[in-house]
Amino acid sequence: VGDLHVAFEQLKEKLYREGLFDPAHKKPLPAYPASIALITSGAGAAVRDMIRILGARWPLAKVKVMPVRVQGAEAPPELAGALRYANRWKVAELIIVGRGGGSMEDLWAFNDEGVARAIYESEIPVISAVGHEPDVTIADFVADLRAATPSNGAELAVPDQNDFLDGLAQKQARMARLMEARLK
C-alpha cells in the first residue's frame, strides 16, 4: 500500500502541474438533465442505488447504464473507453462515473492516468462518485464535481422533484394573488 500512496501522490502532482485539476476547466452541471449516463459496474449495489435515487428525485431523466469493470487490469481502459464513447455519441447530458467502496487497491482504476485524461477531455460534465466519504481518487480531482458516494452522486446530479413542484405551487399562488390584486 505504501507504493500505491507514492504512485498516487506522484501522479496527482504531475496532473496538477499540467492543469488537469484547474477550477477554470470545470464545467457546470445541467440544472435539469434529460439524460444521465452511469459509467460503473452493471452488477453492483452502487448502480442500483443510483438508479433508485435518480428515479425518485427526477423521474424525467433517462438513465443509461454503461457497464464497465471497475477494478482489475481491464478496468482503466474500459472506464476511459466508455467516457470517450459517451462523448463521441453524445449519449447523455451528464455522466456519473464511479463505484461503491473498497480498499485502495479496489479503487485503483480511478487513479489511472488514462481515466483522468478521459474525464478531463470529456465535453459532457462528469461527476466522480467513487467509494465512501473518506476515499479520494485522482478522478475526484479531475471531475467537474466530486461526490462522497455513488448515492450522493445521484443526489447531486438532479433536483428533487418535490422541491421543484413546491416552488411551482408557490409561484402559481403568487401569480394568482397578483392577478387578483390587479383585477380589483
Disulfide bonds with the S-S distance in Angstrom:
none
